[in-house]
Amino acid sequence: MRACWVTVLALTLGCRSAERSALYIDPALAALVPPDAVMVAGARMESLRATPTYKRWVAGKPQPLLDDLARKLGLDPRKDLWELLVTSDGKQTVALARGKFGVSGLEPRFEGARRTPYKGYTLIGDERAAVVFMNSTTAAAGPAAALRALIDRRGRTRGVSPLIQKARSLPPGAQVWMVSSDARALAAEVPPKGNAAVLAKILSMLETATFAADLRSGLRLEASGMCRTEGDARTLQDALRGLIGLARLSTPDDAPELLRVYDGINLRQDQRSLQLRADISQELLDKLIPRIQQGGLALPRPGAGLPGAGGL
């Protein structure tokens, strides 16, 4: 009998250890991600609110857009959301959220919005953008056609999206993350101007991509991508190193801490794969955030003649 209890204890501890090693994604939201999704991004809001960075730079600070949203809807993402997922099939993007919604109290606040019944649910908005409350803790927002498709799939989809399975292999401490099985499809959705053009060019050279950020102690960032060819991976690695090099050269004399940020970035290529890691201490992050908010930290301008970038 004692041996039996020892075995049960060992299995229980082993299961708990396995659970801690996987990124947690709310099952109710995971079940709503369509099987043909090419991108899923998530924000674990409860975990994010517990980080030093959030407490210091977001909590209690004026946030005009979020303040306005809270006034209009009676819903404050800073307090009422538990988890957020954003998913895209390359054509349409849908936001999925879990939180404290109180549907009966929220719906009247959408002043002037059209309400369209659909299979027992109510779409609030128009064909371009609408929201539907699945229940008092689950909501979805996006194009009305995408929301109708989500409702049609409800209860019929077997298993979860392959991207959700992939996301669970990301660092379990991440509060913000993304996985994509077709990064090139995402490139078309990024504005082709300004600093965003650099991101669009990077995405266009990747087939798959992942991203995870952990803010529990400073910032630990991990990103990876798979390129079409080994040559593309080498070109992208050279381009990113060129960006970092130009950023170092343009570092203001009064911001030597930026050099430590660039020193903390590590790039590694392995055939078609490219990995990027960055580790920024909380002390350094607290110095960077005010500079970013003041517009004192910018990427080198696109097309600046980066080595090996091919016009990146």
Buried (B, 14 or more C-beta within 10 A) or exposed (E): EEEEEEEEEEEEEEEEEEEEEEBBBBEBBBBBBBBEBBBBBBBBBEBBBEBBBBEBBBEEEEBEEBEEBBEEBBBBBBEBBBBBBBBBBBEBBBBBBBBEBBBEEBBEEBEEBEEBEBEEBBBBBEEEEBBBBBEBBBBBBBBBEBBBBBBEBBEEBEEBBBBBEBBBEBBBBBBBBBBBBBBBBBBEEBEEEEEEBBBBBBBBBBBBBBBBBBBBBBBBBBBBBBBEEEEBBBBBBBBBBBBBBBBEEEBEEEBEBBEBBBEBBEBEBEEBBBBBBBBBBBEBBBBBBEBEEEEEBEBBEBEBEBEBBEEB
